[in-house]
Amino acid sequence: MTMQNKLYSLAIVILAFAVSNAHALPDDQNQPIYITADTAKIDDTTGITTYKGNVIIKQGSLLIEAAHVDMYRNDDGVEKLIAKGSLAHFRQQPNIGDPYSDAWGKHLLYHVENQKLTITDKAKVIQAQDTFTGNKIVYDLDKSIVNAFGGTNTDASGTPGRVNMVIQPKKKDKAN
């Protein structure tokens, strides 16, 4: 495959990702996608594009940062992204005016169409001012639902992995 064909294939992947990201901020889907990495490998036969080395993917409010990202695409566009790193990072603004939601973990699996993010191994999600940590977190970005799970591994004291949450109190309206 010539370099021109590879660049053309990469442009198609980026366009497909933009079209399939319909549940982000209304303006996100119309934004260009910017991807930077040390290396990129496009495999048209499998539909997998692999980015390695300080990978940064941006589209509107969406941001993914990782050491390694595999992008899987099908006939409908981008199906899923798998990001890995010492701590991979995912950020997106759910609605205009809302604070960004951030997620970190050694392994992030983002299903684009149904807006589900599964974080494993040192999983952490900050949603507004609330923080969730655990071995595994499944975050439904559309519904703003966080499901956190402890692990079966034990810590140094022999205690099994647990879910930890910090929930901030809601501010009361002083007029009432």
C-alpha positions in Angstrom: 0.0 0.0 0.0 1.4 3.4 -1.0 1.8 6.2 1.5 -1.0 8.1 -0.2 -3.3 5.2 0.1 -2.4 4.8 3.8 -3.2 8.5 4.4 -6.5 8.2 2.5 -7.4 5.2 4.7 -6.5 7.1 7.8 -8.7 10.0 6.7 -11.6 7.5 6.2 -11.1 6.1 9.7 -11.2 9.6 11.2 -14.3 10.5 9.2 -16.1 7.3 10.2 -15.3 8.1 13.9 -16.7 11.6 13.5 -20.0 10.3 12.0 -20.4 7.5 14.6 -19.9 9.7 17.7 -23.5 10.9 17.8 -24.1 10.9 21.5 -21.5 13.4 22.6 -22.2 17.1 22.8 -24.3 18.1 19.9 -21.4 20.0 18.4 -18.8 17.3 19.0 -19.9 15.1 16.1 -19.4 18.0 13.7 -15.9 18.7 14.9 -12.7 17.4 13.2 -10.8 14.6 14.9 -7.2 15.2 15.7 -5.0 12.2 16.4 -1.3 12.4 17.3 1.0 9.5 18.1 4.5 8.3 17.7 3.4 5.6 15.3 0.2 4.5 13.5 -0.5 1.2 11.7 -3.6 0.8 9.6 -4.8 -2.7 8.7 -7.7 -2.4 6.2 -8.3 -6.2 6.2 -9.1 -6.3 9.9 -10.4 -2.8 10.3 -8.0 -2.1 13.2 -5.8 0.9 13.4 -3.1 0.9 16.1 -1.6 4.0 17.5 1.4 3.9 19.8 3.4 6.3 21.9 1.9 9.3 23.6 -1.5 8.9 21.8 -3.8 11.9 21.9 -7.3 11.8 20.3 -9.5 14.9 20.3 -12.9 15.6 18.9 -14.8 18.5 20.4 -15.1 17.8 24.1 -13.8 14.2 23.8 -10.2 13.5 24.8 -8.4 10.2 25.0 -4.8 10.0 26.1 -2.9 6.7 26.3 0.4 5.0 25.5 -1.5 2.6 23.1 -4.9 2.8 21.3 -6.5 0.3 19.1 -9.4 1.6 17.0 -11.8 -1.0 15.6 -14.1 0.0 12.8 -16.9 -1.8 10.9 -19.2 -0.9 8.0 -21.0 1.6 10.2 -17.8 3.4 11.4 -15.8 3.2 14.5 -17.1 0.4 16.7 -14.8 0.7 19.7 -11.5 2.1 21.1 -9.2 0.3 23.4 -6.7 2.5 25.2 -3.9 1.2 27.4 -1.2 2.9 29.5 0.3 3.3 32.9 -3.0 5.3 33.3 -5.0 6.0 30.2 -7.3 9.0 30.4 -10.8 9.6 28.9 -12.5 13.0 29.2 -15.8 14.2 27.8 -18.4 16.9 28.5 -21.8 15.2 28.7 -23.9 18.3 28.1 -23.4 22.0 27.4 -22.6 23.8 30.7 -21.9 20.6 32.6 -18.5 19.8 34.0 -16.3 17.4 32.2 -16.3 13.7 33.2 -12.9 12.2 33.6 -11.9 8.5 33.7 -8.5 6.8 34.3 -7.3 3.3 34.3 -4.7 1.0 32.8 -7.3 -0.3 30.3 -10.2 1.6 28.8 -12.7 0.1 26.5 -15.0 2.6 24.8 -18.0 1.3 22.8 -18.7 4.4 20.6 -22.3 3.6 19.5 -23.8 2.8 22.9 -21.5 5.3 24.8 -20.3 2.8 27.4 -16.8 3.1 28.9 -15.4 0.2 30.8 -12.3 1.0 32.9 -10.3 -1.7 34.5 -7.1 -1.9 36.7 -6.8 1.2 38.9 -10.2 2.5 37.6 -11.2 6.0 38.6 -14.1 8.2 37.5 -14.7 11.8 38.5 -18.2 12.9 37.6 -19.0 16.5 38.6 -17.5 16.6 42.1 -18.0 12.9 42.9 -15.2 10.4 42.7 -15.5 6.6 42.2 -12.6 4.1 42.3 -12.5 0.4 42.1 -11.0 -2.6 40.2 -13.6 -2.1 37.4 -16.0 0.7 36.5 -18.6 0.7 33.8 -19.7 4.2 32.9 -22.8 4.8 30.8 -22.0 8.2 29.3 -25.4 8.7 27.8 -27.2 8.2 31.2 -24.4 9.4 33.5 -24.6 6.1 35.4 -21.5 4.7 37.1 -21.3 1.1 38.2 -18.1 0.4 40.3 -16.9 -3.1 41.3 -14.3 -4.1 43.8 -11.7 -6.8 43.0 -11.0 -10.2 44.3 -7.4 -9.4 44.9 -6.4 -8.5 48.5 -4.3 -5.6 49.6 -1.3 -5.8 51.9 -3.6 -6.2 55.0 -5.5 -9.1 53.4 -8.6 -7.0 52.7 -10.3 -7.8 49.4 -10.6 -5.0 46.9 -13.3 -2.5 47.6 -15.2 0.2 45.8 -14.5 3.7 47.2 -16.7 6.7 46.6 -16.6 10.3 47.6 -20.0 11.9 47.1 -20.2 15.7 47.7 -23.4 17.0 49.4 -25.8 18.9 47.2 -25.8 22.6 47.9 -29.1 23.7 49.3 -30.9 26.7 47.8 -30.7 29.5 50.5 -34.0 31.0 49.2 -36.1 28.1 50.6 
